Amino acid sequence: MNGTDIITMKMGVLHVNSTIKPPKRLRITIRSPWLLSFGFAYDLPAVAIPQQNGFTFILQNGKNTNIAPGDGVLVHVGNSTKKPLITLNFSKVFSTAVTGLSAGDFLAVKYEHGIITARKLPSAHKYYVVTVHNHDPFLRVTGDWLSDAGFPPDTIVTVSVSPARACITLYAWKGATADYYGMVKFARQQKYHIIQTRKNQHLTVLDLPGYILEHAGFCAGDILGVRFKHGVITLFKPDLSTLGF
């Protein structure tokens, strides 16, 4: 992604949820801070068009709000705490039989002026977007799930980077924490980085700094998937070109 693309386009992640009360229905809510900057202001009409493994929003210009049968459904940008949002209730807007989406799915979403495109991402436990900190790429992985995955606060983590596979693998150090020399020797032999989880209020936090992300070929704005088993977390970059981006 070059500098021009960053100005004209933003990437994000959406999550498909379901309503709590029966009958349960699928719902997606977009609360992106970029909605307003890309023209999606409160109460403006947009056409929601269902597509295979996703959907597209096209903002209407106020003069062209007639929708041909089968093209999509007219929705309006809502408002929450004075910020624009878009909520899709699938039973009201379009059928899941068309989109193929299910509760728990993650979608890559591309924001352009007047257009929002969303496509289903490969199966993963979570997805994050690489941000920027002090002009460098930065990723904060956080949540109770880290402890469940074997990475509670103060866990020493060894980090394996594979640029060829666009992959980062995190291992919870199983040796004694006091054996710092042994841990450093192991990391050097394996050419691993060393980082550590910490507690931030009530959440476990693991920060991946720029030098690790750049070593793996990850840039600010990249979407990264998370898969884990106990003691091992894998961060991978999905091929968005296969999704039509």
Secondary structure by P-SEA (a helix, b strand, c coil): ccaaaaaacccbbbbbbbbccccbbbbbbbbccccccccccccbbbbbbbccccbbbbbbcccccccccccbbbbbbbbcccccccccccccccccccccccccbbbbbbbcccbbbbbbcccccbbbbbbbcccbbbbbbbccccccccccccbbbbbbbbccccbbbbbcccccccaaaaaaaaaaaabbbbbbbbbcccbbbbbbcaaaaaaacccccbbbbbbbcccbbbbbbcccccccc
